Structure formats: C-alpha cells, structure tokens
Amino acid sequence: MTTSTISSTPHRDAAAAPVAAYVREQISAIRDGDAALRRGEDPIHPTRVAIRRLRSTLRVFADTFDPAVATHLDEELSWYAGILGHVRDHEVQRARFAQAVADLPDEWVLGPVAADIETTLAAEQRTYRADVDTVLTGDRYAALIGALDALDSSVRSVPRRNVTSLANKAGKKARTRLKAAIAGEAGDDEALHRARKAFKRARYAAELATPLVGKKHAKKKIRRYKHVQEVLGEHQDSLVAAEFLRRLGAAAGTRPAENGFTYGLLFAHEQQAAAAAQRRARTLKL
C-alpha cells in the first residue's frame, strides 16, 4: 500500500478552530435528531453518523479535551448509539432480505420465507423503537445531553499543524490495522471490523481537517477512506446477516410445514458475500 499525508499548509484563516467547529456541528446534529425523535420522525441514521463523528473526534484529537470528560462521554455516546443501532440495523436488514428473497428463483423459496423474515424483523424493530422513546425520558440520556452542552463550550484550541498531523496519524493507524487484518490465509473477522472502524475515524478526521488543507486535497483522501470502509462494511454486514438467517432457519426447522432450505440458501449467499469482501480487502490500495 502506498501512503499519503495531509499537508499542514493553512488553507484559509477562517478555520482557526476546526476541531471546535466540527464538534459543534455534530452536537447540533444530535440535538436536531433528539427533537425529530420526539416528534415521531426517523432521524436515526443521521443521528448515529453524528455520534460516530463526535466519538471519532474525541479519540483522534484527544488532547483537545479533558481526558476524564472525553472518556466518559465516549462511553455514553457508545451506549446511546447502540440503542439507536438496533432500530437502524433492523431497518437495513428488512430491505436487504426482501431483495435477497426476491432474487431467488420461485421454486427455491419454500414456505412464507419473506413474510416470516419481515414479520420477525418488523416486530423486533418496533420493540427497539419503543426502547428509544423510553431512553429519551430517562435520567441517563438527560445527563448525556448535559455533557454535550458542556463539551460544546469547553473545547480547547488546537494549532493547525497539530490538527493535520493527528489526521494523518489516524490514516496511518487505519492502514496498519488493515494490513494486520488481512495478513495470513484466512484473515480475521474481528480484526477486519476493527480496521473498518479505524477507517471511519480516519475519514472523519480528514473531514475535520478539510478547511485547513482545501476541499480538493481532502476530497480525494476521504473518497479512498470511504471506499475501504464500504468494502469492510459489506464484510461485517454479511456476517451479521448470516447469523440472523442461521437463527431463523433453525427455528423454521421446528415449525410444522416449514423447513430451513431457503434460509440455508440465503445463509450461504451471505457467507459467500463475506468471503468476497475479504478477498477484495486484500487488494485495496491507498
């Protein structure tokens, strides 16, 4: 793999505090998501993205924050993202499996597979969405929002050169993790997942540094990071989907007039997709 670095040459004077500006942008998005959730809308995906961006900033630019505050806030954001993630994951899987069943020849679909998957996922998604509403009224969530407000007013100033240096360091760490993950014949599913998360952090750090290096330079790097993230994401999504299908297929084999044949086909497809993504990961270049 070849490497490249973000130039530390300031792009414009208006970007005197890129970390603080980026943090405020994510906090604003999280608060917008809060308001939308309380109105019964579905801002879960953009809210989770804002949380990931903020958590990435807390880690990559750790010197900008009080260590104890940052560690606690990272843990609480992880908790909240997990609550939202259950809803989002089911939404994505419903579309994924509906398409997967539709792509099979009719004679390979034995039993009401599509309906069973949709019913199961929709019911679980409703339960998880109700959990979100409960969380919004709880003390732990209120404390999280208070911590975000406090963070908004306490971000320290960071020299421009340090910002670009830390962004470059995040990219280097992501590449190192990917190299380790694809080493050997079989690879390592968990290591690939960690590499994916590292590339997300590198991508968000490059976004943050954009005002300092210019959009053209940053855009190219962000596009590369996103591509790696998507390849590794398909690997992880296939693993998660395969486990869900294994669970439903096993249950289908115990019900009258049903069997796990079609679930087995879908399971095999997801395993093949995961293996294909792993092979693609070995060919990635930066």
Secondary structure, DSSP 8 states (H G I E B T S, - for coil): --------S---TT-S-HHHHHHHHHHHHHHHHHHHHHTT---HHHHHHHHHHHHHHHHHTGGGS-HHHHHHHHHHHHHHHHHHHHHHHHHHHHHHHHHHHHTS-GGG--SSHHHHHHHHHHHHHHHHHHHHHHHHTSHHHHHHHHHHHHHHTT-----HHHHHHHHHHHHHHHHHHHHHHH-SSS--HHHHHHHHHHHHHHHHHHHHHHHHH-HHHHHHHHHHHHHHHHHHHHHHHHHHHHHHHHHHHHHHTTSTT--SHHHHHHHHHHHHHHHHHHHHHHH---
